[in-house]
Amino acid sequence: MRPRGFDEYVGQEQLVGEGRILRRLVEADTLPSMILWGPPGTGKTTLARIIAAGTRSSYVPLSAVAAGVADLRAAVAEARERLAEGGGRTVLFIDEIHRFNKAQQDAILPFVEDGTVTLIGATTENPSFEVIGPLLSRSRVFALRQLEPESIERILQAALADDERGLAGSGVTVDDDAVAALAASVGGDARIALNALEAAVLAATAREGDAARVAVADIEEALQHRTYLYDRQGDAHYDTISAFIKSLRGSDADAALYWLARMIESGEDPLFIVRRMVILASEDVGLADPQALVVATACQQAVHFIGLPEAFYAMAETALYLALAPKSNSVGSAYAAARSDVEATRNEPVPLHLRNAVTGLMRQMGYGKGYRYAHDFPGHVVEQEHRPERAEGHRYYRAGDLGWEGRRKREREEQAPDPSRRPRADGGDRG
């Protein structure tokens, strides 16, 4: 059922619809090297074939999973010979180009640059990270979108109506709600949808013979389980954890649970999820609720001790706690400000009154002189300088107004001493 031209191609109207950029390039036969970037089953390989056919180019496919530099050189030699004989352009299609290492991608570069081949690379991963810069700068990147269920339904209905390449000659009837259920269950992957449809039709034929009927139950049996568009090392991995963290930060408990379930059910490493929750407990909840860090680290211990599937209880509890907790980013802001001061004053000596006088010579040199012991003062708080002179008076920590931090801020404001009686480091008073 692979489409043979743009008229049969379903989806990606933003690229190949009437008047759209990629279609115009093909129709004008002005084909640049390109990277087709999109989720699995969205038609990258098919699109490359259609492009090559539409531009009257020779099509040479390679898979980065199995091919090496020797295969690239052979394809280039063939393309060079074709050019010399007036045979026209060669489209070198490399599927899963992100699996080529830097040296392999470097090997393609000169021949893309001099026009020996026109490269079409296909990848499910972000080419900004997976394709070397020089090759990327010589290629156009076209992003394919995940197919909507409506598009998947069109593809399935076309397969059921085609008696030459499809399933129309099988005599099997497929219920409309079964087609809709299948289209909604494959994560936008047309390849999975067609394979599952074929499996369901074959199973129904084996069970009932001619004039068999495929219902929703047959589709569920063919699929076995819903598919999740997720790769623990790919874009979906990073995009999903980003959505999860932003949901926690935004105090959206339901969204946090949704993304947590997506990751767990897709097979994500639970300790990776918990590690990010521990970070968020300090970065985004912080002193508004210091207990958040305790809960998150306890979750890490529970997940390590229990493991999945039962560990989802602890993970869900922690996600809810973090989502519902008051938020403060004062910890990160304060540390960033302090770090900036450290960069400017990193060689400043420790003030003498803060140094321990462990020998007589140190005492003679003034180590510890004028140090004011906090526990000797009311409230166990004393005003004195604790930083080098160049860093004195710089304020790093600015307390938030929520939760524990807000309450502590108000208490400190009520207990603040008279600034006009601030003591000096040498023990005297500053009037």
N, C-alpha and C positions, 0 to 999 in steps of 0.2 A: 504493500500500500504506500510505498515511498512516493511522494509527489514528484511528477515529472516536469513541472513548470510552475510559474507563479500562480497560475489560475487554480491549481490544485493545492497550493500551499496554504495552510491554515495558521493564523496567528501572525505576530510581528508586523502588523499593519504599519507601525511607525517607521519601519525600514523598507518594506517591500510593497506597501499599498500603492495605488496609482499616484504617480507624481512624487513619491517619497525618494529619499536620497539614494539608497542602495539600488533600488529599481532603476532610477535614472542613470546611474553609473553603468549598470549592466546593459541597458538598452542603447546607451551611447558607445558601448564597447571601450570604455575608458576605465579599466579596472585597476585600482591600486592594490598593493598588498594590504591585508587586513587581519584583524583578530576578531573572531566571533566569540563573544563572552556571554554565557547564559547558563541556566540550570540544566540538568540532564533532561533529555527527552523533549527539548523545545525546537529541534529541527536544525541544529548547527551543521551536521554532516549533509543533510538533505539540501540545505541552502547553498552549501559549497558546490554541490553537484549541479544545482540549477544555475548558479552563477557561471560555472565553467562551460556548461552547455549553451548558455545564453550569449556568451562572448566568443564562441567558436574556438575555445582553448582546449588543449589536451589536458586531461585531468589525471594527476598522479597522486594517489592517496598513500599516506604513511601513518602509522600509529606510533606515538612516542613511547608507548608501553613496550613495544617489541623492536622498534627500529633503533639503529645506532648511526654513528658517523659514516660508516661504510655505505649504509643504505642511502644516506643523504647525498654522498658523493656520486653514487650510481644514478640517482634521480637527476642530479645536476648535469652529469655527463650526457644523459639522455636528452635533457632539455637543450643543452648547448648544441648537440648534434641536430636536433630538430630545427633549431633556429638557423643553423648553417645551411640546411637543406630547404629553407623556406617553408617549413612546416608550421610556423606560427608559434604563439605563446604557449607556455606550460604553466598551468596552475598546480602548484605543489601544496596539497592539503595535508596538514599535520594535525591529527586528532590528539587531544589531550596534550597540547604543546607545553603545558606547565610541567609535565613530567620530564622534559628535556633539561639537563643541567646547563650551567653557564657555557661550558665548553661546546656542548652540542648546539646550543643556540648561536654561539659565536661562529660556528661552522656554516650556518645558513646565511649569515649577515652579508658577506661580499656578493653573493649571487642574487640576493634581494636588491642590493644597492645597484648592481650593474644591469639589472633587468633580465638576467638569465632565467629566473623564475619569478612568478607572481605568487607570493605566499598567502595562503589562507590558513590561519591557525585557529583551532577550536579549543576552548577551555571553559571549565566550570569555575575556575578560580580567578580572583581579581588580577588582571594582567599587570597592574601597577606593581604588584609584588612578585609575580611569577614569570614575567617576561623581561629580559634584559633591556635596559634603557635604549641602547642604540637600535635594537630591532623594533622596539615599541615606537621610537620616533620616526621610523620609516614605514609605519603601518597605521591604518585607520582602525580604530576600535569601534565595533558595533555591538551594542548591548542588547541581547535578546531577553525578553521578559518571560516569566513563568506563564504557561498557558492557563487560561481561565477554564473552569468546568464547561462553559458553553462551547469553547473551542474544542475541547476534548470530545464533547458530545458530537460535534460536527464530524470529527475524524472517525468516530465509532460508527456513526450512521452511514458515512461514506463506505466504510468497510463492509457493512451489512448490505449495502445496496449494490456492491460491485461483484458481478459474477465471474469476472476474469481474474482479478487479483485478490478479491475479498471473499466474503462468506455467503454471498447471495445464493450460490449453488448448493449450499449445504441443506437447504430445506428447513433449517431451524428458525424458530420465531424467538426473538429476544424482546422481552417486555420493555416498554419505554422507561418504567421506573427502575429497571435493572441497569439500563444504559446510563440513566442519570446518577444512580448510586455509584456505578463504576467511575464515571467522570469526576465525581466529587471525592473519590477515595485514593487517587493516585498522585496527589501532590503536583499536578500540572505536567506529569511525565507521560507523553503520548505513547512512548515505547512500552511502558508498563501496561497502559490501558489496552493496547492492541494485543499484547501477549496474554493478558488476563481474559480478554474477550474470546480469543481463540481457544484458550484452555477450557473456558466455560462451555463453548459450543461443542467442542470435541467430547467433553464429559457428558453433556446432555445427549449427544448422538449415541454414545456408547451405552447410555442407560435406557433410552427410549426409542432409538432408531430414527427413521425418517419422521419428519414433522414433529420433532422434539421442541420443547419450549424451555427457554432460559429465563429464570426468575431471579429476584434479588438474592435469594439464598444460594443460588448457583454462582453468582458473582462473588459473594462473600467467601464461598468455599475456594474459588479459583484464586482469589487474592490472599487468602489465609489471614492476612492482617492488613491494616491500613499502612501505607508507606509514608515515611517521614523524610522530607527533603533536609537531610542533615549529614554533615561530614565533620567528624571530630577534629580534623585538621584544616578545614576549609572555611570559606566565607560564612556559611550558615552557622558554624561554631561561634565565630566572633560576633556576628550580627545578633544571634539569639542571646548570648550572654550580655551583650550591650543593652538589648531591650529589657532583659531581666533587671539589670542594675538600675537602669533609668526608671523602671517601674517602682522599685524599692525606694529610690531617691525621691520619686514623686508621690510617695505615700499611697500608691494605688495597689491595695492588697490583692484584689482580684486579678489584675494584670500580672502581678508578681507570681501568683500561683499558676496562672496560665503558662507563662514562659518557663517556670520551674518544671511543670509537668511535661512540656514539650521537650525539654532537655533530658529529663529522666527517662521518658518513654522512648527517646531516640538513642539511648545508650551512652549519654555523656558520662564522663568520669565524675562521680558524685563529689569527690574531694576537690576537683576543680571548681565546682559550683560553690562549695562551702568556703574554699579559699577566698573567692571573690566576696562572699558575704562577710567574712572576717574583716577584709579590707574596708568594705562599706561601713561596718560597725564603727570604725574610727573616723573614716573619711567624711561620712555624711550624717551619721547620728552623733558621734563624738560625745562631748560633755553634756549635750542635752539629755542623754540617758547613758551614763557610763556602764550600766548593766548590759547594754547591747553587746559590748565586746565580750563580756563573760558568757552571754548566751551563745554567741557565734562560735567562740572557741570550745564551749561545751558541745555544740553541734558537731564540730570537727571530731572530737573524741568519740561521740556517739556513732557517727557514720563510720569511723575507722573500726570501732568495736563491733558494731552490729552488721554493717554492710546492707546492700540492697537485697530484697525489696523493702524490708521493714524500715530501713533508714529514712524512707521518704517522710515518715511521721516527724522525725526530728528536723528534717530539712524544711518541711512545710511550716512547722511551728516557728522556726527561726526566721523564715521569710516573712511570715505574718508579723512577728515581733518587730522586725526591722522596718517593715512597711508602716506599721502603726505607731512607731516611736517618734517623738519629736526630733526635728532635724537641726543639725548645726555643723558648719564646716570650719569652725573657728580653729580646730586643731591644725588642719592643713595650712590655713592662712597664717597662723602664728608661726608655724615652723618655717614656712617660706620666707617670712619677714626676717626671722632670726638667721636663717641661712644666708640671706643677702647681707646682713651685717657681718656675719662671720667672714664672708668673702672679702669684705673691706677691712676687717680688723684681725685677720687670722694670726698675725704675728705680734699682736699686742700682749705684753706680759700679764700674768695673773696679778691683780692688785695684792700688795703685801699683806693687808689685813685679812685676806682670805686664804693665805698660805699657812700650812701647819708648821709650827716651829718645833721640830723634833730634835734639834741640837742647840747647844749654847750659841754657836756661831750664827745660826739662823735667827735666834732671838735678838742677838746684837745687831743683826742687819734689819730688824724691824718686822720679821715674819710674825703674823698674827697680831700685831700691835693695833689696838683700837677695835678689834673684832667684838661685836655685840652679840651675845648668845641669846637666841630667840626665846628660849624657855625662861629667861629671867625677866621677861616683860609681859605686861597684861595681854591676855589672849594668845600668848606664845607667838606674838608677831612683833617684829622690830623693823624700823625703817633704816636701811643702810644700803650703800651701793654694793652690788654683787657682780658688776661687770667692769671691763676695762674703761678707762675714762672716755675714749672715743665712742664707746657704745652706750654711755650713760644717758638715761632719759628717753631712749628710743622704745617706743611701745610696739610690741609684737602681737600680744594676745588681746583680742577684743571680744569679750564674752557675748554670746548670743542671748536672746531673751526667753528661750523656751526651756521647759523641763528643769532638770536638776541644775543646769548651767544658769538658767535665768534666776532661779531661786538663790543660788550662791552669789550671783552678781548683785542682787538686791541686798543680801546680807552684808556683803563687803562694802557696798556703798553706805549702809547704815553705820558700819563700824569704822569707816575711814578716819584716820587721825588728822589733826589739824596740820595742813601742809606748811604753815608758817613755823612749825616747831620740828621740822625734819632734821634728825641728827646727822652729823658728819661721820665719815668712816673712822676718823681718829678719836671719836668718842665725844667731841665737842658738839655744841648745838649751832645750827645755822639759823640766824635770827631773821 
